[in-house]
Amino acid sequence: MNQTPVLEGYGVRLEPMAQQHVEGLTRIAIEPSNWKHMNLRIETPADVQKLVDDSERAAETGTVMPWVTTVDGEVVGATSYLDLNRPHRTVEIGFTWLARNWRGAGVNPRVKLLQLQFGVETIHFRRIALKTHHENLHSQRALLKLGAQFEGTFRNHMIMPDGSTRHTKWYSITEEDWPAIKASLLARIATEPIRKPA
């Protein structure tokens, strides 16, 4: 059973990824820069359909919650809970991407606020992990700005679609970290409105 909830607030809405999102995702997903640091490639409408189909199946396992990110009804990206472990109260936030014209527009901090708030305050996760490609310096800076703690590097962690090696940088936020991170995020979004593309 798909247990992915709708999360909404701060000007963004996270909807459980479903078939009605295929068209909106197809408009923005077939863009190489979305996948530069990911271990998959979305290059055709068929790839988008497979992504949605696979996400729906994964959600049925109870260990994944895939969301589509929307602003005023417009699909602008996607994000997920991965490796959700209720007995140990841990999860990973990952597979997060935004359409090129929505990057740096104030959306991602709001998405993270919704995911972290739901995770810590509703599900009561003790640890939320985040990881990124070793060459993705933008994401590494963003995670540190968020307040996540760097934990180390998994060397030779993945083989990328082009055959190159990915060393994965791991970060985490714990329930003890959350009050300060929440206050920081709320202050940040109060002074950084969402900037819609022209």
C-alpha positions, 0 to 999 in steps of 0.5 A: 500500500502506498503510504506517501502523504501529500505535504504542503506549505511554505508555497510548495506542495509535494504530491505522491508521484502518480500517473497524472504527473507523467505529462508534467514530468516529461516537460521538465525531466528530459534535460541532461543537467538533471541527471549529471550526478545521478546514477540513471538517465532520463532521455525519452518520454518512455524513460519518464513513464518507466520512472513513474511506474517504478516509483509507484511500485517502490512506494508499495514496499513501504520503504520509499515515498516518492513525491513530485514537487509543485508550485501553484500546480506546476510540476517543477521537480521531484524528491523522495524518502528512500530506505525508510526503516521504521524499526530504527526510525531512519530514512534518506532524503534523495533523488531530489531534482528541480527543473533547470529554470527553478533551480536557485528559486527558493524551492529546495529549502522549502521542500527540505523543510516539509520533508524534515518537519514531517520526518522528525515531527510526524514519523519521529525519525531519529536520523535523516541521511542525505548523500551526493556525488563527490563532484556535486559541489553545489549540493555539498554546499547546500547540505552544509548550509542546511545544517546537515553534518558531513559523515564521510565518503563511500569510495567507489560506491557506484558505477555511473551510466557513463562508466565513471566512478562515483564516490558518495559523500554522506550527510545526516540530520538527527532529531537532536539537530532539528530544532536549530535547523528548523529555526534556521530554515524558517528564518531563511525562507522568510527572507527568500521568497520563491522566485518564479521563472519569467 
